[in-house]
Amino acid sequence: MKSISKGSGILVAGLATVTAGGLIAVPAGRAETSGGCVPVSGAVCGTVRVPLVRANPGLGDTTVAYALIGHRDASRPARGTVTINPGGPGDSAITSAATYARMFGDLLKDHDLLLVDPRGVNRSDPVSCGTLTSLPATREVFVRAVGECGRKLGARARGYTSAEIADDIDAVRATLGIGRLDLFGESYGTYLMTVYAQRHPERVRSLVLSSAYPLAVDMWGRPNARAARRALRLVCQRSAGACDGDQVLRDIERLSQRLRARPIPYTLDGQQRRLDDTALASIVYGLAKTAPAGIGDVPAMVRGALHSDNALLIDAAKQAAPMSGSSLPQDDPQPFNPELAATVVCNDYPTLWNRKAPPSARLRQFSAGRAALPEQDFRPFGKRAWTSMSYDQGDTCIRWPDRHGPSQPTGGPFPDVPVLVTSGDLDANTPTETGRQAARQFRRATVVEVPNVGHVAEHEPSGCVAAVQTGFIRDLRVPDTSCLNRIPPAPVRP
């Protein structure tokens, strides 16, 4: 038998794998493998072929790519295998191999790390519908482009769901002969790993959900609006008097009303754009997501704009590239496929209208639903601005053509395993509130809130959060978290 990687415990040329759980049979020839595929020692890459739509084999197959990073202690088998999804939907796990190997270097002493590129992304047969290759300038154009994407993909669009992606991960697990997985999801990855746990409960040893939200996500984004208000208040409370949170919120409300009536024109990459109240909501939301970087600029940015100095505001708009209606990620370090993202969102997430209704009826249902929302729930931004700024909430999928497509169940049962949820207390994208909702899906879940950071807290530079997560995976209990108290507050621009 030929070993793929020293110490990984994987033997693909033969018929068996030695894991912490013992000897497991593996069918030969189901995976193609190669070494040296990512810039991490002990890594082997491979692919498996799976049906595009398991319920409809006539639609053909697709390729799913993975990278397995073997544990460093070659003297004994791995204690377990951790599989990580970085979110999106549409982010590549394999492209982040070096980042994860560095971040979880201590865990790699005795655990293998399995990275699977979701179908449609990077090495897993990238999907394209040709309508979202560039960022639309307005919400209306974006929503129409999402609908056109669904029309161009046709029946194949049903292959891009969290359920199919979860089953792909399990196909890789089975091919490699791994008994159980420690699931690690970041952002959308928390949704995906919850779906995996829902579909393959017997294959789950533990879950770490970083920046989590539940399967029954609030598509109006009300928890996110509450979190944005909280984040700004927290930043000011910790600023040693550099700003007053309530005053900042009042300033944002004034500026939002002004921009709704008189948007500021600006140019981005030679294209004329408008900075309106929706763009402002998107900018503040994005800065809370990337906290601590940038969120401390909000008080000065808003104060300057109210006094006719728009330099900081326009600079923020150019960096965030918000739609006057929505925003898409622009700064992800790994390949991001917005077309795959739109397809997963429109297949999976709850809708604010009847899926089976035609677009004209959906538009009426959405309009009536938004009209009934209390305006104060979305202050200081306004409900129209806030419900229009997110690329995966609001009316994003209102023109999606499949009226009888798959629907992701939002309930259990879920496995009774240890679960750790970590949430940054400045994150408006997946706030602690939605993290607690995600935790309530499981019987044995613990929520750890991380101060002074935003989205996916383990990327903070001290390594504290990653160490907490590592300790949890290794021992199935939350370790000492006192290092969190040493994470410094976000700096506030004077």
FENPE-V549274 format. One record per pair of residues at least 4 apart in sequence whose C-alpha atoms are under 6 Angstrom apart, sorted by the first residue. I is the first residue (numbers start at 0). J is the second residue. If there is no record, write none. Layout:
# FENPE-V549274
i->I j->J
i->I j->J
This chain:
# FENPE-V549274
i->0 j->12
i->0 j->13
i->1 j->12
i->2 j->10
i->4 j->41
i->6 j->73
i->7 j->69
i->7 j->70
i->8 j->17
i->9 j->16
i->10 j->16
i->14 j->24
i->14 j->25
i->14 j->27
i->15 j->23
i->15 j->24
i->15 j->25
i->16 j->22
i->16 j->23
i->16 j->176
i->17 j->21
i->17 j->22
i->18 j->76
i->19 j->76
i->19 j->77
i->19 j->78
i->23 j->176
i->25 j->176
i->30 j->46
i->30 j->47
i->31 j->45
i->31 j->46
i->32 j->44
i->32 j->45
i->33 j->43
i->33 j->44
i->34 j->43
i->36 j->44
i->39 j->97
i->41 j->68
i->41 j->69
i->42 j->67
i->42 j->68
i->43 j->66
i->43 j->67
i->44 j->65
i->44 j->66
i->45 j->64
i->45 j->65
i->46 j->63
i->46 j->64
i->47 j->62
i->47 j->63
i->48 j->61
i->48 j->62
i->49 j->60
i->49 j->61
i->50 j->59
i->50 j->60
i->51 j->59
i->51 j->60
i->51 j->61
i->51 j->158
i->52 j->158
i->62 j->123
i->62 j->124
i->63 j->118
i->63 j->123
i->64 j->115
i->64 j->116
i->64 j->122
i->64 j->123
i->65 j->114
i->65 j->115
i->66 j->113
i->66 j->114
i->67 j->112
i->67 j->113
i->68 j->111
i->68 j->112
i->69 j->111
i->70 j->107
i->70 j->108
i->70 j->109
i->70 j->110
i->70 j->111
i->71 j->108
i->72 j->108
i->77 j->109
i->77 j->110
i->78 j->109
i->78 j->110
i->79 j->110
i->80 j->110
i->80 j->111
i->80 j->112
i->80 j->180
i->81 j->112
i->81 j->113
i->81 j->180
i->81 j->181
i->81 j->182
i->82 j->112
i->82 j->113
i->82 j->114
i->82 j->182
i->82 j->183
i->83 j->114
i->83 j->183
i->83 j->184
i->84 j->92
i->84 j->184
i->84 j->188
i->85 j->92
i->85 j->185
i->85 j->188
i->86 j->90
i->86 j->185
i->86 j->186
i->86 j->187
i->86 j->188
i->87 j->187
i->88 j->187
i->88 j->340
i->89 j->335
i->89 j->336
i->89 j->339
i->89 j->340
i->90 j->335
i->91 j->116
i->91 j->334
i->92 j->114
i->92 j->115
i->92 j->116
i->93 j->114
i->94 j->333
i->99 j->103
i->100 j->104
i->106 j->110
i->106 j->469
i->116 j->123
i->117 j->164
i->118 j->123
i->119 j->123
i->119 j->124
i->119 j->125
i->119 j->126
i->120 j->125
i->121 j->125
i->128 j->148
i->128 j->151
i->130 j->144
i->130 j->148
i->131 j->338
i->135 j->141
i->136 j->322
i->137 j->322
i->137 j->323
i->137 j->324
i->138 j->324
i->138 j->325
i->142 j->395
i->146 j->398
i->146 j->399
i->149 j->399
i->152 j->156
i->159 j->343
i->160 j->343
i->161 j->165
i->161 j->191
i->165 j->195
i->172 j->177
i->179 j->202
i->179 j->203
i->179 j->204
i->180 j->203
i->180 j->204
i->181 j->204
i->181 j->205
i->181 j->206
i->182 j->206
i->183 j->206
i->183 j->207
i->184 j->188
i->184 j->189
i->184 j->192
i->184 j->208
i->185 j->189
i->185 j->209
i->186 j->210
i->186 j->211
i->188 j->192
i->189 j->208
i->189 j->211
i->195 j->199
i->196 j->200
i->197 j->413
i->200 j->414
i->205 j->416
i->205 j->417
i->205 j->418
i->206 j->418
i->207 j->418
i->207 j->419
i->207 j->420
i->208 j->420
i->209 j->420
i->209 j->421
i->209 j->455
i->210 j->422
i->210 j->429
i->210 j->455
i->211 j->429
i->211 j->434
i->212 j->433
i->212 j->434
i->212 j->437
i->213 j->436
i->213 j->437
i->214 j->409
i->215 j->409
i->218 j->392
i->218 j->393
i->219 j->386
i->219 j->393
i->223 j->427
i->223 j->428
i->224 j->377
i->226 j->230
i->226 j->427
i->226 j->430
i->227 j->427
i->230 j->425
i->231 j->244
i->232 j->244
i->235 j->242
i->235 j->243
i->235 j->244
i->247 j->298
i->251 j->255
i->252 j->379
i->252 j->380
i->255 j->276
i->255 j->380
i->257 j->261
i->258 j->262
i->258 j->275
i->258 j->276
i->259 j->275
i->259 j->276
i->262 j->273
i->262 j->274
i->262 j->275
i->263 j->273
i->263 j->274
i->264 j->272
i->264 j->273
i->265 j->271
i->265 j->272
i->266 j->270
i->266 j->271
i->266 j->272
i->274 j->278
i->275 j->323
i->276 j->384
i->277 j->323
i->277 j->324
i->277 j->384
i->277 j->388
i->278 j->321
i->278 j->322
i->278 j->323
i->281 j->285
i->281 j->388
i->286 j->293
i->286 j->294
i->287 j->294
i->287 j->425
i->287 j->426
i->287 j->427
i->288 j->426
i->288 j->427
i->288 j->428
i->288 j->453
i->288 j->454
i->289 j->453
i->290 j->294
i->290 j->452
i->290 j->453
i->291 j->452
i->291 j->489
i->295 j->490
i->295 j->491
i->295 j->492
i->296 j->300
i->296 j->492
i->297 j->301
i->298 j->302
i->299 j->303
i->300 j->311
i->300 j->312
i->303 j->308
i->304 j->308
i->304 j->309
i->309 j->313
i->316 j->320
i->321 j->326
i->322 j->326
i->324 j->387
i->324 j->388
i->325 j->387
i->325 j->388
i->325 j->389
i->325 j->390
i->326 j->388
i->326 j->389
i->326 j->390
i->327 j->390
i->343 j->347
i->344 j->348
i->345 j->396
i->347 j->406
i->347 j->407
i->351 j->365
i->352 j->361
i->352 j->364
i->352 j->365
i->354 j->402
i->355 j->402
i->356 j->360
i->358 j->398
i->374 j->382
i->377 j->381
i->377 j->382
i->382 j->386
i->386 j->393
i->417 j->443
i->418 j->444
i->419 j->444
i->419 j->445
i->420 j->446
i->421 j->446
i->421 j->447
i->421 j->448
i->422 j->431
i->422 j->448
i->422 j->449
i->423 j->448
i->423 j->449
i->423 j->452
i->423 j->453
i->423 j->456
i->424 j->449
i->424 j->450
i->425 j->452
i->425 j->453
i->426 j->430
i->426 j->453
i->426 j->454
i->438 j->444
i->451 j->488
i->457 j->464
i->457 j->465
i->463 j->482
i->465 j->469
i->470 j->478
i->471 j->475
i->471 j->476
i->471 j->477
